[in-house]
Amino acid sequence: MKITVCIGSSCHLKGSRQVVEGVQSLIAKHDLKNKVELGGVFCMGKCDTGVSVTVDKAYHSVQPENVEAFFKEAVLKKLA
């Protein structure tokens, strides 16, 4: 599974760094280093709805305060 987080200027201002750190922490917490690849991209072209995140090309809008809920729904359920 590949998770890509937009780190362009608009998403950066909306908290992409906190989203990346949250996802990194949850990958470690659930011991998914061998199953989940985390990457970044400079712009997904959805600046109005960021922080833009894709999980295997499926788009999600994630805020720092809902990273855990996003991870549970978009990552853990798919890996179960």
PyMOL Python script that loads the backbone (N, CA, C, O; Angstrom):
from pymol import cmd

cmd.read_pdbstr("""\
ATOM      1  N   MET A   1       0.849  -1.172   0.000  1.00  0.00           N
ATOM      2  CA  MET A   1       0.000   0.000   0.000  1.00  0.00           C
ATOM      3  C   MET A   1       0.890   1.229   0.000  1.00  0.00           C
ATOM      4  O   MET A   1       1.899   1.285   0.702  1.00  0.00           O
ATOM      5  N   LYS A   2       0.492   2.232  -0.815  1.00  0.00           N
ATOM      6  CA  LYS A   2       1.268   3.457  -0.860  1.00  0.00           C
ATOM      7  C   LYS A   2       0.409   4.646  -0.420  1.00  0.00           C
ATOM      8  O   LYS A   2      -0.682   4.862  -0.947  1.00  0.00           O
ATOM      9  N   ILE A   3       0.907   5.401   0.538  1.00  0.00           N
ATOM     10  CA  ILE A   3       0.266   6.626   1.004  1.00  0.00           C
ATOM     11  C   ILE A   3       1.129   7.795   0.546  1.00  0.00           C
ATOM     12  O   ILE A   3       2.330   7.838   0.811  1.00  0.00           O
ATOM     13  N   THR A   4       0.500   8.743  -0.143  1.00  0.00           N
ATOM     14  CA  THR A   4       1.220   9.923  -0.612  1.00  0.00           C
ATOM     15  C   THR A   4       0.569  11.159  -0.019  1.00  0.00           C
ATOM     16  O   THR A   4      -0.645  11.334  -0.119  1.00  0.00           O
ATOM     17  N   VAL A   5       1.369  12.015   0.596  1.00  0.00           N
ATOM     18  CA  VAL A   5       0.880  13.240   1.225  1.00  0.00           C
ATOM     19  C   VAL A   5       1.408  14.436   0.446  1.00  0.00           C
ATOM     20  O   VAL A   5       2.603  14.525   0.167  1.00  0.00           O
ATOM     21  N   CYS A   6       0.522  15.343   0.099  1.00  0.00           N
ATOM     22  CA  CYS A   6       0.929  16.578  -0.569  1.00  0.00           C
ATOM     23  C   CYS A   6       1.673  17.471   0.419  1.00  0.00           C
ATOM     24  O   CYS A   6       1.195  17.727   1.524  1.00  0.00           O
ATOM     25  N   ILE A   7       2.844  17.939   0.007  1.00  0.00           N
ATOM     26  CA  ILE A   7       3.630  18.830   0.864  1.00  0.00           C
ATOM     27  C   ILE A   7       3.847  20.183   0.178  1.00  0.00           C
ATOM     28  O   ILE A   7       4.770  20.926   0.511  1.00  0.00           O
ATOM     29  N   GLY A   8       2.970  20.480  -0.791  1.00  0.00           N
ATOM     30  CA  GLY A   8       3.028  21.777  -1.453  1.00  0.00           C
ATOM     31  C   GLY A   8       2.669  22.892  -0.485  1.00  0.00           C
ATOM     32  O   GLY A   8       2.240  22.630   0.639  1.00  0.00           O
ATOM     33  N   SER A   9       2.843  24.129  -0.915  1.00  0.00           N
ATOM     34  CA  SER A   9       2.693  25.264   0.005  1.00  0.00           C
ATOM     35  C   SER A   9       1.303  25.356   0.630  1.00  0.00           C
ATOM     36  O   SER A   9       1.195  25.636   1.824  1.00  0.00           O
ATOM     37  N   SER A  10       0.241  25.130  -0.134  1.00  0.00           N
ATOM     38  CA  SER A  10      -1.107  25.223   0.429  1.00  0.00           C
ATOM     39  C   SER A  10      -1.331  24.133   1.476  1.00  0.00           C
ATOM     40  O   SER A  10      -1.828  24.411   2.567  1.00  0.00           O
ATOM     41  N   CYS A  11      -0.971  22.909   1.150  1.00  0.00           N
ATOM     42  CA  CYS A  11      -1.144  21.810   2.111  1.00  0.00           C
ATOM     43  C   CYS A  11      -0.202  21.969   3.301  1.00  0.00           C
ATOM     44  O   CYS A  11      -0.542  21.596   4.424  1.00  0.00           O
ATOM     45  N   HIS A  12       0.979  22.523   3.051  1.00  0.00           N
ATOM     46  CA  HIS A  12       1.901  22.769   4.161  1.00  0.00           C
ATOM     47  C   HIS A  12       1.263  23.715   5.182  1.00  0.00           C
ATOM     48  O   HIS A  12       1.352  23.499   6.391  1.00  0.00           O
ATOM     49  N   LEU A  13       0.618  24.770   4.668  1.00  0.00           N
ATOM     50  CA  LEU A  13      -0.033  25.734   5.556  1.00  0.00           C
ATOM     51  C   LEU A  13      -1.217  25.117   6.302  1.00  0.00           C
ATOM     52  O   LEU A  13      -1.581  25.575   7.385  1.00  0.00           O
ATOM     53  N   LYS A  14      -1.813  24.077   5.718  1.00  0.00           N
ATOM     54  CA  LYS A  14      -2.956  23.417   6.356  1.00  0.00           C
ATOM     55  C   LYS A  14      -2.538  22.272   7.265  1.00  0.00           C
ATOM     56  O   LYS A  14      -3.390  21.622   7.871  1.00  0.00           O
ATOM     57  N   GLY A  15      -1.230  22.016   7.369  1.00  0.00           N
ATOM     58  CA  GLY A  15      -0.770  21.024   8.340  1.00  0.00           C
ATOM     59  C   GLY A  15      -0.230  19.726   7.763  1.00  0.00           C
ATOM     60  O   GLY A  15      -0.286  18.689   8.424  1.00  0.00           O
ATOM     61  N   SER A  16       0.292  19.763   6.537  1.00  0.00           N
ATOM     62  CA  SER A  16       0.799  18.506   5.951  1.00  0.00           C
ATOM     63  C   SER A  16       1.924  17.897   6.780  1.00  0.00           C
ATOM     64  O   SER A  16       2.048  16.674   6.851  1.00  0.00           O
ATOM     65  N   ARG A  17       2.733  18.727   7.399  1.00  0.00           N
ATOM     66  CA  ARG A  17       3.826  18.181   8.220  1.00  0.00           C
ATOM     67  C   ARG A  17       3.258  17.356   9.380  1.00  0.00           C
ATOM     68  O   ARG A  17       3.745  16.264   9.672  1.00  0.00           O
ATOM     69  N   GLN A  18       2.230  17.886  10.030  1.00  0.00           N
ATOM     70  CA  GLN A  18       1.612  17.149  11.134  1.00  0.00           C
ATOM     71  C   GLN A  18       0.928  15.881  10.636  1.00  0.00           C
ATOM     72  O   GLN A  18       0.914  14.863  11.329  1.00  0.00           O
ATOM     73  N   VAL A  19       0.361  15.947   9.428  1.00  0.00           N
ATOM     74  CA  VAL A  19      -0.265  14.747   8.854  1.00  0.00           C
ATOM     75  C   VAL A  19       0.801  13.686   8.584  1.00  0.00           C
ATOM     76  O   VAL A  19       0.606  12.515   8.909  1.00  0.00           O
ATOM     77  N   VAL A  20       1.919  14.088   7.995  1.00  0.00           N
ATOM     78  CA  VAL A  20       3.015  13.137   7.731  1.00  0.00           C
ATOM     79  C   VAL A  20       3.505  12.524   9.043  1.00  0.00           C
ATOM     80  O   VAL A  20       3.670  11.308   9.139  1.00  0.00           O
ATOM     81  N   GLU A  21       3.735  13.360  10.042  1.00  0.00           N
ATOM     82  CA  GLU A  21       4.217  12.851  11.329  1.00  0.00           C
ATOM     83  C   GLU A  21       3.196  11.917  11.978  1.00  0.00           C
ATOM     84  O   GLU A  21       3.565  10.912  12.585  1.00  0.00           O
ATOM     85  N   GLY A  22       1.922  12.252  11.846  1.00  0.00           N
ATOM     86  CA  GLY A  22       0.877  11.391  12.398  1.00  0.00           C
ATOM     87  C   GLY A  22       0.829  10.042  11.699  1.00  0.00           C
ATOM     88  O   GLY A  22       0.716   9.003  12.350  1.00  0.00           O
ATOM     89  N   VAL A  23       0.914  10.057  10.377  1.00  0.00           N
ATOM     90  CA  VAL A  23       0.893   8.800   9.619  1.00  0.00           C
ATOM     91  C   VAL A  23       2.138   7.973   9.947  1.00  0.00           C
ATOM     92  O   VAL A  23       2.048   6.757  10.122  1.00  0.00           O
ATOM     93  N   GLN A  24       3.292   8.624  10.029  1.00  0.00           N
ATOM     94  CA  GLN A  24       4.521   7.901  10.393  1.00  0.00           C
ATOM     95  C   GLN A  24       4.365   7.233  11.750  1.00  0.00           C
ATOM     96  O   GLN A  24       4.748   6.077  11.929  1.00  0.00           O
ATOM     97  N   SER A  25       3.814   7.949  12.683  1.00  0.00           N
ATOM     98  CA  SER A  25       3.628   7.419  14.031  1.00  0.00           C
ATOM     99  C   SER A  25       2.668   6.222  14.028  1.00  0.00           C
ATOM    100  O   SER A  25       2.904   5.225  14.711  1.00  0.00           O
ATOM    101  N   LEU A  26       1.587   6.333  13.252  1.00  0.00           N
ATOM    102  CA  LEU A  26       0.607   5.238  13.211  1.00  0.00           C
ATOM    103  C   LEU A  26       1.156   4.016  12.479  1.00  0.00           C
ATOM    104  O   LEU A  26       0.844   2.883  12.848  1.00  0.00           O
ATOM    105  N   ILE A  27       1.963   4.231  11.454  1.00  0.00           N
ATOM    106  CA  ILE A  27       2.618   3.100  10.779  1.00  0.00           C
ATOM    107  C   ILE A  27       3.501   2.358  11.776  1.00  0.00           C
ATOM    108  O   ILE A  27       3.485   1.128  11.830  1.00  0.00           O
ATOM    109  N   ALA A  28       4.264   3.100  12.560  1.00  0.00           N
ATOM    110  CA  ALA A  28       5.129   2.478  13.561  1.00  0.00           C
ATOM    111  C   ALA A  28       4.306   1.793  14.655  1.00  0.00           C
ATOM    112  O   ALA A  28       4.609   0.670  15.059  1.00  0.00           O
ATOM    113  N   LYS A  29       3.269   2.475  15.125  1.00  0.00           N
ATOM    114  CA  LYS A  29       2.430   1.929  16.204  1.00  0.00           C
ATOM    115  C   LYS A  29       1.806   0.597  15.815  1.00  0.00           C
ATOM    116  O   LYS A  29       1.694  -0.311  16.638  1.00  0.00           O
ATOM    117  N   HIS A  30       1.400   0.487  14.550  1.00  0.00           N
ATOM    118  CA  HIS A  30       0.735  -0.739  14.085  1.00  0.00           C
ATOM    119  C   HIS A  30       1.701  -1.694  13.381  1.00  0.00           C
ATOM    120  O   HIS A  30       1.277  -2.680  12.777  1.00  0.00           O
ATOM    121  N   ASP A  31       3.007  -1.395  13.462  1.00  0.00           N
ATOM    122  CA  ASP A  31       4.048  -2.254  12.896  1.00  0.00           C
ATOM    123  C   ASP A  31       3.761  -2.578  11.424  1.00  0.00           C
ATOM    124  O   ASP A  31       3.715  -3.743  11.028  1.00  0.00           O
ATOM    125  N   LEU A  32       3.571  -1.523  10.626  1.00  0.00           N
ATOM    126  CA  LEU A  32       3.214  -1.697   9.214  1.00  0.00           C
ATOM    127  C   LEU A  32       4.324  -1.236   8.265  1.00  0.00           C
ATOM    128  O   LEU A  32       4.066  -1.001   7.084  1.00  0.00           O
ATOM    129  N   LYS A  33       5.539  -1.107   8.762  1.00  0.00           N
ATOM    130  CA  LYS A  33       6.636  -0.615   7.924  1.00  0.00           C
ATOM    131  C   LYS A  33       6.825  -1.446   6.663  1.00  0.00           C
ATOM    132  O   LYS A  33       7.205  -0.911   5.621  1.00  0.00           O
ATOM    133  N   ASN A  34       6.570  -2.724   6.744  1.00  0.00           N
ATOM    134  CA  ASN A  34       6.758  -3.602   5.583  1.00  0.00           C
ATOM    135  C   ASN A  34       5.543  -3.649   4.665  1.00  0.00           C
ATOM    136  O   ASN A  34       5.609  -4.226   3.579  1.00  0.00           O
ATOM    137  N   LYS A  35       4.431  -3.046   5.093  1.00  0.00           N
ATOM    138  CA  LYS A  35       3.209  -3.102   4.297  1.00  0.00           C
ATOM    139  C   LYS A  35       2.795  -1.754   3.728  1.00  0.00           C
ATOM    140  O   LYS A  35       2.021  -1.696   2.772  1.00  0.00           O
ATOM    141  N   VAL A  36       3.303  -0.670   4.304  1.00  0.00           N
ATOM    142  CA  VAL A  36       2.875   0.671   3.901  1.00  0.00           C
ATOM    143  C   VAL A  36       4.100   1.508   3.529  1.00  0.00           C
ATOM    144  O   VAL A  36       5.067   1.604   4.285  1.00  0.00           O
ATOM    145  N   GLU A  37       4.026   2.106   2.350  1.00  0.00           N
ATOM    146  CA  GLU A  37       5.072   3.019   1.890  1.00  0.00           C
ATOM    147  C   GLU A  37       4.511   4.433   1.983  1.00  0.00           C
ATOM    148  O   GLU A  37       3.424   4.704   1.472  1.00  0.00           O
ATOM    149  N   LEU A  38       5.238   5.330   2.628  1.00  0.00           N
ATOM    150  CA  LEU A  38       4.809   6.717   2.787  1.00  0.00           C
ATOM    151  C   LEU A  38       5.684   7.613   1.929  1.00  0.00           C
ATOM    152  O   LEU A  38       6.911   7.551   2.008  1.00  0.00           O
ATOM    153  N   GLY A  39       5.055   8.448   1.107  1.00  0.00           N
ATOM    154  CA  GLY A  39       5.804   9.355   0.250  1.00  0.00           C
ATOM    155  C   GLY A  39       5.171  10.725   0.223  1.00  0.00           C
ATOM    156  O   GLY A  39       4.110  10.949   0.805  1.00  0.00           O
ATOM    157  N   GLY A  40       5.833  11.637  -0.460  1.00  0.00           N
ATOM    158  CA  GLY A  40       5.322  12.995  -0.579  1.00  0.00           C
ATOM    159  C   GLY A  40       5.316  13.445  -2.018  1.00  0.00           C
ATOM    160  O   GLY A  40       6.022  12.893  -2.863  1.00  0.00           O
ATOM    161  N   VAL A  41       4.509  14.452  -2.289  1.00  0.00           N
ATOM    162  CA  VAL A  41       4.438  15.056  -3.618  1.00  0.00           C
ATOM    163  C   VAL A  41       4.222  16.551  -3.415  1.00  0.00           C
ATOM    164  O   VAL A  41       3.634  16.963  -2.415  1.00  0.00           O
ATOM    165  N   PHE A  42       4.689  17.360  -4.352  1.00  0.00           N
ATOM    166  CA  PHE A  42       4.631  18.799  -4.140  1.00  0.00           C
ATOM    167  C   PHE A  42       3.293  19.441  -4.457  1.00  0.00           C
ATOM    168  O   PHE A  42       3.018  20.514  -3.921  1.00  0.00           O
ATOM    169  N   CYS A  43       2.457  18.867  -5.275  1.00  0.00           N
ATOM    170  CA  CYS A  43       1.106  19.401  -5.452  1.00  0.00           C
ATOM    171  C   CYS A  43       0.231  18.372  -6.146  1.00  0.00           C
ATOM    172  O   CYS A  43       0.642  17.764  -7.134  1.00  0.00           O
ATOM    173  N   MET A  44      -0.974  18.178  -5.629  1.00  0.00           N
ATOM    174  CA  MET A  44      -1.937  17.266  -6.245  1.00  0.00           C
ATOM    175  C   MET A  44      -3.014  18.047  -6.996  1.00  0.00           C
ATOM    176  O   MET A  44      -3.910  17.452  -7.595  1.00  0.00           O
ATOM    177  N   GLY A  45      -2.928  19.377  -6.964  1.00  0.00           N
ATOM    178  CA  GLY A  45      -3.891  20.199  -7.676  1.00  0.00           C
ATOM    179  C   GLY A  45      -5.237  20.319  -6.982  1.00  0.00           C
ATOM    180  O   GLY A  45      -6.214  20.742  -7.600  1.00  0.00           O
ATOM    181  N   LYS A  46      -5.305  19.956  -5.719  1.00  0.00           N
ATOM    182  CA  LYS A  46      -6.556  20.061  -4.958  1.00  0.00           C
ATOM    183  C   LYS A  46      -6.322  20.946  -3.735  1.00  0.00           C
ATOM    184  O   LYS A  46      -6.632  20.576  -2.602  1.00  0.00           O
ATOM    185  N   CYS A  47      -5.774  22.106  -3.999  1.00  0.00           N
ATOM    186  CA  CYS A  47      -5.344  22.998  -2.921  1.00  0.00           C
ATOM    187  C   CYS A  47      -6.503  23.467  -2.037  1.00  0.00           C
ATOM    188  O   CYS A  47      -6.295  23.772  -0.862  1.00  0.00           O
ATOM    189  N   ASP A  48      -7.712  23.527  -2.582  1.00  0.00           N
ATOM    190  CA  ASP A  48      -8.859  23.981  -1.795  1.00  0.00           C
ATOM    191  C   ASP A  48      -9.282  22.982  -0.728  1.00  0.00           C
ATOM    192  O   ASP A  48      -9.876  23.369   0.278  1.00  0.00           O
ATOM    193  N   THR A  49      -8.985  21.711  -0.933  1.00  0.00           N
ATOM    194  CA  THR A  49      -9.493  20.685  -0.022  1.00  0.00           C
ATOM    195  C   THR A  49      -8.400  20.002   0.785  1.00  0.00           C
ATOM    196  O   THR A  49      -8.693  19.049   1.507  1.00  0.00           O
ATOM    197  N   GLY A  50      -7.162  20.447   0.692  1.00  0.00           N
ATOM    198  CA  GLY A  50      -6.053  19.788   1.387  1.00  0.00           C
ATOM    199  C   GLY A  50      -6.180  19.801   2.887  1.00  0.00           C
ATOM    200  O   GLY A  50      -7.005  20.542   3.420  1.00  0.00           O
ATOM    201  N   VAL A  51      -5.431  19.046   3.557  1.00  0.00           N
ATOM    202  CA  VAL A  51      -4.226  18.377   3.113  1.00  0.00           C
ATOM    203  C   VAL A  51      -4.619  17.189   2.237  1.00  0.00           C
ATOM    204  O   VAL A  51      -5.404  16.331   2.641  1.00  0.00           O
ATOM    205  N   SER A  52      -4.054  17.160   1.028  1.00  0.00           N
ATOM    206  CA  SER A  52      -4.376  16.122   0.071  1.00  0.00           C
ATOM    207  C   SER A  52      -3.523  14.883   0.333  1.00  0.00           C
ATOM    208  O   SER A  52      -2.304  14.963   0.477  1.00  0.00           O
ATOM    209  N   VAL A  53      -4.196  13.745   0.388  1.00  0.00           N
ATOM    210  CA  VAL A  53      -3.527  12.466   0.653  1.00  0.00           C
ATOM    211  C   VAL A  53      -4.134  11.431  -0.287  1.00  0.00           C
ATOM    212  O   VAL A  53      -5.349  11.411  -0.485  1.00  0.00           O
ATOM    213  N   THR A  54      -3.308  10.579  -0.863  1.00  0.00           N
ATOM    214  CA  THR A  54      -3.832   9.446  -1.617  1.00  0.00           C
ATOM    215  C   THR A  54      -3.375   8.154  -0.959  1.00  0.00           C
ATOM    216  O   THR A  54      -2.271   8.049  -0.424  1.00  0.00           O
ATOM    217  N   VAL A  55      -4.267   7.177  -1.021  1.00  0.00           N
ATOM    218  CA  VAL A  55      -3.951   5.820  -0.583  1.00  0.00           C
ATOM    219  C   VAL A  55      -4.202   4.934  -1.791  1.00  0.00           C
ATOM    220  O   VAL A  55      -5.346   4.706  -2.185  1.00  0.00           O
ATOM    221  N   ASP A  56      -3.128   4.443  -2.365  1.00  0.00           N
ATOM    222  CA  ASP A  56      -3.220   3.672  -3.611  1.00  0.00           C
ATOM    223  C   ASP A  56      -4.076   4.401  -4.642  1.00  0.00           C
ATOM    224  O   ASP A  56      -4.964   3.809  -5.256  1.00  0.00           O
ATOM    225  N   LYS A  57      -3.802   5.683  -4.824  1.00  0.00           N
ATOM    226  CA  LYS A  57      -4.435   6.575  -5.813  1.00  0.00           C
ATOM    227  C   LYS A  57      -5.853   7.025  -5.441  1.00  0.00           C
ATOM    228  O   LYS A  57      -6.439   7.812  -6.184  1.00  0.00           O
ATOM    229  N   ALA A  58      -6.420   6.570  -4.346  1.00  0.00           N
ATOM    230  CA  ALA A  58      -7.728   7.059  -3.887  1.00  0.00           C
ATOM    231  C   ALA A  58      -7.495   8.330  -3.062  1.00  0.00           C
ATOM    232  O   ALA A  58      -6.699   8.338  -2.123  1.00  0.00           O
ATOM    233  N   TYR A  59      -8.212   9.414  -3.434  1.00  0.00           N
ATOM    234  CA  TYR A  59      -7.998  10.709  -2.810  1.00  0.00           C
ATOM    235  C   TYR A  59      -8.724  10.837  -1.467  1.00  0.00           C
ATOM    236  O   TYR A  59      -9.850  10.368  -1.301  1.00  0.00           O
ATOM    237  N   HIS A  60      -8.042  11.490  -0.512  1.00  0.00           N
ATOM    238  CA  HIS A  60      -8.630  11.806   0.793  1.00  0.00           C
ATOM    239  C   HIS A  60      -8.199  13.210   1.184  1.00  0.00           C
ATOM    240  O   HIS A  60      -7.083  13.634   0.882  1.00  0.00           O
ATOM    241  N   SER A  61      -9.084  13.923   1.853  1.00  0.00           N
ATOM    242  CA  SER A  61      -8.744  15.203   2.456  1.00  0.00           C
ATOM    243  C   SER A  61      -8.545  14.947   3.942  1.00  0.00           C
ATOM    244  O   SER A  61      -9.463  14.494   4.626  1.00  0.00           O
ATOM    245  N   VAL A  62      -7.352  15.236   4.440  1.00  0.00           N
ATOM    246  CA  VAL A  62      -7.016  14.901   5.824  1.00  0.00           C
ATOM    247  C   VAL A  62      -6.534  16.152   6.544  1.00  0.00           C
ATOM    248  O   VAL A  62      -5.750  16.929   6.000  1.00  0.00           O
ATOM    249  N   GLN A  63      -7.006  16.337   7.759  1.00  0.00           N
ATOM    250  CA  GLN A  63      -6.520  17.422   8.598  1.00  0.00           C
ATOM    251  C   GLN A  63      -5.722  16.793   9.752  1.00  0.00           C
ATOM    252  O   GLN A  63      -5.937  15.633  10.106  1.00  0.00           O
ATOM    253  N   PRO A  64      -4.804  17.569  10.329  1.00  0.00           N
ATOM    254  CA  PRO A  64      -3.996  17.007  11.418  1.00  0.00           C
ATOM    255  C   PRO A  64      -4.848  16.391  12.537  1.00  0.00           C
ATOM    256  O   PRO A  64      -4.450  15.395  13.141  1.00  0.00           O
ATOM    257  N   GLU A  65      -6.004  16.975  12.810  1.00  0.00           N
ATOM    258  CA  GLU A  65      -6.829  16.475  13.908  1.00  0.00           C
ATOM    259  C   GLU A  65      -7.607  15.205  13.559  1.00  0.00           C
ATOM    260  O   GLU A  65      -8.172  14.576  14.453  1.00  0.00           O
ATOM    261  N   ASN A  66      -7.650  14.813  12.284  1.00  0.00           N
ATOM    262  CA  ASN A  66      -8.365  13.568  11.965  1.00  0.00           C
ATOM    263  C   ASN A  66      -7.474  12.501  11.332  1.00  0.00           C
ATOM    264  O   ASN A  66      -7.970  11.596  10.660  1.00  0.00           O
ATOM    265  N   VAL A  67      -6.184  12.602  11.540  1.00  0.00           N
ATOM    266  CA  VAL A  67      -5.243  11.624  10.962  1.00  0.00           C
ATOM    267  C   VAL A  67      -5.556  10.213  11.457  1.00  0.00           C
ATOM    268  O   VAL A  67      -5.547   9.262  10.675  1.00  0.00           O
ATOM    269  N   GLU A  68      -5.827  10.082  12.728  1.00  0.00           N
ATOM    270  CA  GLU A  68      -6.063   8.744  13.275  1.00  0.00           C
ATOM    271  C   GLU A  68      -7.333   8.121  12.681  1.00  0.00           C
ATOM    272  O   GLU A  68      -7.339   6.939  12.339  1.00  0.00           O
ATOM    273  N   ALA A  69      -8.393   8.899  12.560  1.00  0.00           N
ATOM    274  CA  ALA A  69      -9.635   8.386  11.962  1.00  0.00           C
ATOM    275  C   ALA A  69      -9.419   8.029  10.495  1.00  0.00           C
ATOM    276  O   ALA A  69      -9.884   6.987  10.032  1.00  0.00           O
ATOM    277  N   PHE A  70      -8.715   8.893   9.762  1.00  0.00           N
ATOM    278  CA  PHE A  70      -8.371   8.603   8.364  1.00  0.00           C
ATOM    279  C   PHE A  70      -7.591   7.294   8.272  1.00  0.00           C
ATOM    280  O   PHE A  70      -7.907   6.436   7.447  1.00  0.00           O
ATOM    281  N   PHE A  71      -6.584   7.142   9.110  1.00  0.00           N
ATOM    282  CA  PHE A  71      -5.714   5.958   9.063  1.00  0.00           C
ATOM    283  C   PHE A  71      -6.522   4.692   9.333  1.00  0.00           C
ATOM    284  O   PHE A  71      -6.327   3.667   8.680  1.00  0.00           O
ATOM    285  N   LYS A  72      -7.420   4.777  10.294  1.00  0.00           N
ATOM    286  CA  LYS A  72      -8.249   3.623  10.637  1.00  0.00           C
ATOM    287  C   LYS A  72      -9.137   3.225   9.456  1.00  0.00           C
ATOM    288  O   LYS A  72      -9.237   2.045   9.121  1.00  0.00           O
ATOM    289  N   GLU A  73      -9.781   4.212   8.827  1.00  0.00           N
ATOM    290  CA  GLU A  73     -10.712   3.929   7.731  1.00  0.00           C
ATOM    291  C   GLU A  73     -10.017   3.579   6.415  1.00  0.00           C
ATOM    292  O   GLU A  73     -10.396   2.621   5.742  1.00  0.00           O
ATOM    293  N   ALA A  74      -9.011   4.352   6.058  1.00  0.00           N
ATOM    294  CA  ALA A  74      -8.406   4.211   4.728  1.00  0.00           C
ATOM    295  C   ALA A  74      -7.239   3.234   4.677  1.00  0.00           C
ATOM    296  O   ALA A  74      -6.889   2.741   3.605  1.00  0.00           O
ATOM    297  N   VAL A  75      -6.638   2.953   5.821  1.00  0.00           N
ATOM    298  CA  VAL A  75      -5.457   2.086   5.819  1.00  0.00           C
ATOM    299  C   VAL A  75      -5.733   0.773   6.547  1.00  0.00           C
ATOM    300  O   VAL A  75      -5.639  -0.302   5.956  1.00  0.00           O
ATOM    301  N   LEU A  76      -6.072   0.863   7.822  1.00  0.00           N
ATOM    302  CA  LEU A  76      -6.229  -0.368   8.609  1.00  0.00           C
ATOM    303  C   LEU A  76      -7.333  -1.267   8.061  1.00  0.00           C
ATOM    304  O   LEU A  76      -7.162  -2.485   8.019  1.00  0.00           O
ATOM    305  N   LYS A  77      -8.462  -0.695   7.641  1.00  0.00           N
ATOM    306  CA  LYS A  77      -9.554  -1.524   7.113  1.00  0.00           C
ATOM    307  C   LYS A  77      -9.144  -2.232   5.827  1.00  0.00           C
ATOM    308  O   LYS A  77      -9.557  -3.366   5.585  1.00  0.00           O
ATOM    309  N   LYS A  78      -8.338  -1.574   5.005  1.00  0.00           N
ATOM    310  CA  LYS A  78      -7.894  -2.200   3.753  1.00  0.00           C
ATOM    311  C   LYS A  78      -6.883  -3.310   4.004  1.00  0.00           C
ATOM    312  O   LYS A  78      -6.807  -4.272   3.240  1.00  0.00           O
ATOM    313  N   LEU A  79      -6.117  -3.177   5.064  1.00  0.00           N
ATOM    314  CA  LEU A  79      -5.092  -4.179   5.350  1.00  0.00           C
ATOM    315  C   LEU A  79      -5.635  -5.340   6.171  1.00  0.00           C
ATOM    316  O   LEU A  79      -4.971  -6.366   6.317  1.00  0.00           O
ATOM    317  N   ALA A  80      -6.839  -5.182   6.707  1.00  0.00           N
ATOM    318  CA  ALA A  80      -7.403  -6.244   7.564  1.00  0.00           C
ATOM    319  C   ALA A  80      -7.788  -7.472   6.754  1.00  0.00           C
ATOM    320  O   ALA A  80      -8.274  -8.454   7.314  1.00  0.00           O
TER     321      ALA A  80
END
""", "prot")
cmd.dss("prot")
cmd.show_as("cartoon", "prot")
cmd.util.cbc("prot")
cmd.orient("prot")
